[in-house]
Every structure is written in structure tokens, then in C-alpha cells.
Amino acid sequence: RVLLRAGRYEDAATLLDSALQVENASISRPLARLQRAEALARLGRLDDAKTEVAATALEPVGPADWPDTLVARMSSVRGLIAAAEGNVAVARRQLQHAAGGWRRRVGQSDATGSTAALADLGRPVIGQISPADELNTVLADLASLDTTRLDTKE
């Protein structure tokens, strides 16, 4: 997660892939897949990103997976993919949907999510999700739609 937000997309994608390859790893698999999909989309590896998004739907979800944020994150990744493909209208729609999801989450107390994560003793908390930070990332991606291809590297 830190590598992803630092713009080290290749490193983030590689480490998340390694974690996902470990059977029964103590990680949030849906979150790891979506974070990897984001890194791949930002690298321009769109087919791989689409594969991760599709695989996310097959992962079991528990309270520590922050289930109320997965739809917003998935919309964000779909927006990145659409932008990289040059489909600005779809990208804008997906990113606006993601922003709406994060705005709703910003208004809620994070105590519920933190408690759920701590109660899921089978998996360590790798990093708390900050809805405000996630919203800022989505808003930056929205703002850059008309000026760049969202950090996508050719």
C-alpha cells in the first residue's frame, strides 16, 4: 500500500502478487487484488489489471476487508483502466462513482472498521484505510483526466 501511494507501481504489483501466491496468506485478498489492479493499471498493463478486478469478485470477504470500500476501490480501478484506454467518459463516470463512495465513508467514523479489523484475529492489519486519502487520490485522478493519462506508462 505504501509503495502504491509512493508511485512505485512495479514494486507494489510485484509484492502484492507474491502475497497473493501464498495459499492461505494472512492478507485481505480482495483489497490486495484491487491494489494490485490499480498498480497494474497505472503501469499500463490493462489486461492484467482487468484480470485482477475480475478475480476480486471470487474472493471471500470478511469484516477486515473493509467491504463497504471495495465497490469504491473497484470503480476507481475501472476508471483508471478506462482512462488508459482513452475512454474518458467511462473513466469520469467510474471515478465519480468511486469519489461518491469515499465521500460517504469519510462521513462515517473509522472506529467501526478498525474494530472489525482487530476482531478478525486471523489476519494482521497491514494498514488502515484512510477514506479521506483515498478520496483525494480519486479526485486527483479525476482532475487529471483531461491533461494526462493518469500516470499510465507506455
RODO-2510 file (C-alpha; in nm, 4 decimals, decimal comma):
residues 154
     n   res          X          Y          Z
     1     r     0,0000     0,0000     0,0000
     2     v     0,2827     0,2376     0,0833
     3     l     0,4605     0,1572    -0,2432
     4     l     0,1388     0,2100    -0,4367
     5     r     0,0809     0,5560    -0,2886
     6     a     0,4501     0,6416    -0,3383
     7     g     0,4129     0,5779    -0,7110
     8     r     0,6325     0,2668    -0,7085
     9     y     0,3774     0,0714    -0,9078
    10     e     0,6053    -0,2060    -1,0346
    11     d     0,7292    -0,2825    -0,6833
    12     a     0,3749    -0,2691    -0,5445
    13     a     0,2417    -0,5013    -0,8161
    14     t     0,5258    -0,7489    -0,7636
    15     l     0,4927    -0,7630    -0,3846
    16     l     0,1152    -0,7885    -0,3943
    17     d     0,1419    -1,0688    -0,6494
    18     s     0,3860    -1,2521    -0,4229
    19     a     0,1460    -1,2210    -0,1308
    20     l    -0,1462    -1,3443    -0,3409
    21     q     0,0537    -1,6510    -0,4477
    22     v     0,0820    -1,7690    -0,0867
    23     e    -0,2082    -2,0014    -0,0210
    24     n    -0,3904    -1,9079     0,2999
    25     a    -0,1806    -1,5928     0,3389
    26     s    -0,2972    -1,3706     0,6234
    27     i    -0,3924    -1,0801     0,3984
    28     s    -0,7073    -0,9157     0,2732
    29     r    -0,7171    -1,0875    -0,0647
    30     p    -0,9867    -0,8651    -0,2205
    31     l    -0,8036    -0,5498    -0,1127
    32     a    -0,4678    -0,6868    -0,2283
    33     r    -0,6155    -0,7743    -0,5687
    34     l    -0,7660    -0,4287    -0,6130
    35     q    -0,4475    -0,2566    -0,5025
    36     r    -0,2506    -0,4722    -0,7457
    37     a    -0,5050    -0,3925    -1,0184
    38     e    -0,4527    -0,0221    -0,9510
    39     a    -0,0750    -0,0578    -0,9767
    40     l    -0,1081    -0,2563    -1,2997
    41     a    -0,3486    -0,0022    -1,4497
    42     r    -0,1088     0,2798    -1,3682
    43     l     0,1689     0,0793    -1,5371
    44     g    -0,0427     0,0384    -1,8492
    45     r    -0,0778    -0,3381    -1,8006
    46     l    -0,4500    -0,3201    -1,8617
    47     d    -0,5234    -0,6856    -1,9364
    48     d    -0,3529    -0,7861    -1,6114
    49     a    -0,5439    -0,5145    -1,4243
    50     k    -0,8741    -0,6386    -1,5679
    51     t    -0,7872    -0,9936    -1,4628
    52     e    -0,7267    -0,8804    -1,1037
    53     v    -1,0553    -0,6861    -1,0951
    54     a    -1,2437    -0,9938    -1,2178
    55     a    -1,0654    -1,2187    -0,9660
    56     t    -1,1637    -0,9858    -0,6822
    57     a    -1,5261    -1,0914    -0,7158
    58     l    -1,4279    -1,4518    -0,6428
    59     e    -1,2505    -1,3762    -0,3144
    60     p    -1,4280    -1,4295     0,0181
    61     v    -1,4946    -1,1056     0,2058
    62     g    -1,4902    -1,0550     0,5813
    63     p    -1,5190    -0,7541     0,8125
    64     a    -1,1433    -0,6828     0,7994
    65     d    -1,1662    -0,6451     0,4203
    66     w    -1,3489    -0,3133     0,4625
    67     p    -1,6343    -0,4444     0,2443
    68     d    -1,8031    -0,1041     0,2281
    69     t    -1,4966     0,0335     0,0469
    70     l    -1,4435    -0,2416    -0,2094
    71     v    -1,7017    -0,1051    -0,4544
    72     a    -1,5451     0,2424    -0,4460
    73     r    -1,1983     0,0947    -0,4969
    74     m    -1,3204    -0,1265    -0,7827
    75     s    -1,4861     0,1722    -0,9517
    76     s    -1,1639     0,3669    -0,9175
    77     v    -0,9611     0,0917    -1,0826
    78     r    -1,2169     0,0575    -1,3606
    79     g    -1,1872     0,4321    -1,4114
    80     l    -0,8090     0,4090    -1,4385
    81     i    -0,8407     0,1304    -1,6951
    82     a    -1,0955     0,3255    -1,8993
    83     a    -0,8764     0,6366    -1,8918
    84     a    -0,5733     0,4384    -2,0062
    85     e    -0,7835     0,3027    -2,2917
    86     g    -0,8772     0,6588    -2,3851
    87     n    -1,2419     0,6263    -2,2828
    88     v    -1,2693     0,9496    -2,0858
    89     a    -1,6487     0,9373    -2,0459
    90     v    -1,6423     0,5941    -1,8803
    91     a    -1,3355     0,6908    -1,6775
    92     r    -1,5079     1,0034    -1,5485
    93     r    -1,8258     0,8107    -1,4601
    94     q    -1,6338     0,5372    -1,2753
    95     l    -1,4109     0,7828    -1,0882
    96     q    -1,7117     0,9952    -0,9888
    97     h    -1,8802     0,6806    -0,8580
    98     a    -1,5657     0,5990    -0,6590
    99     a    -1,5492     0,9541    -0,5217
   100     g    -1,9113     0,9270    -0,4080
   101     g    -1,8335     0,6046    -0,2238
   102     w    -1,5323     0,7547    -0,0491
   103     r    -1,7281     1,0715     0,0386
   104     r    -1,9913     0,8569     0,2121
   105     r    -1,7164     0,6733     0,4004
   106     v    -1,5380     0,9950     0,5026
   107     g    -1,8537     1,0976     0,6877
   108     q    -1,8539     0,7802     0,8966
   109     s    -1,6409     0,7083     1,1980
   110     d    -1,3463     0,4817     1,1239
   111     a    -1,3919     0,3156     1,4624
   112     t    -1,6292     0,0544     1,3184
   113     g    -1,3820    -0,0539     1,0535
   114     s    -1,0900    -0,0566     1,2941
   115     t    -1,2803    -0,2706     1,5413
   116     a    -1,3788    -0,5142     1,2659
   117     a    -1,0195    -0,5395     1,1526
   118     l    -0,8945    -0,6054     1,5042
   119     a    -1,1688    -0,8617     1,5647
   120     d    -1,0539    -1,0614     1,2629
   121     l    -0,7647    -1,2133     1,4575
   122     g    -0,6691    -1,4479     1,1766
   123     r    -0,5195    -1,1664     0,9720
   124     p    -0,2885    -0,8827     1,0680
   125     v    -0,3857    -0,5264     0,9888
   126     i    -0,1422    -0,4273     0,7136
   127     g    -0,2524    -0,0670     0,7036
   128     q    -0,5563     0,1318     0,7915
   129     i    -0,7580     0,2658     0,5018
   130     s    -0,7951     0,6408     0,5123
   131     p    -1,1134     0,7312     0,3241
   132     a    -1,0001     1,0950     0,3032
   133     d    -0,6701     0,9942     0,1418
   134     e    -0,8460     0,7574    -0,0961
   135     l    -1,0921     1,0324    -0,1904
   136     n    -0,8047     1,2724    -0,2562
   137     t    -0,6391     1,0160    -0,4848
   138     v    -0,9616     0,9656    -0,6823
   139     l    -1,0184     1,3409    -0,7085
   140     a    -0,6631     1,3880    -0,8372
   141     d    -0,7253     1,1164    -1,0967
   142     l    -1,0484     1,2901    -1,1990
   143     a    -0,8713     1,6240    -1,2302
   144     s    -0,6007     1,4723    -1,4468
   145     l    -0,8416     1,3106    -1,6947
   146     d    -0,8164     1,5959    -1,9412
   147     t    -0,4444     1,6601    -1,9008
   148     t    -0,2723     1,3216    -1,8668
   149     r    -0,3388     0,9520    -1,8898
   150     l    -0,3367     0,9088    -1,5111
   151     d     0,0305     0,8227    -1,4675
   152     t    -0,0006     0,5386    -1,7158
   153     k     0,3378     0,4487    -1,8535
   154     e     0,3588     0,3294    -2,2096
***
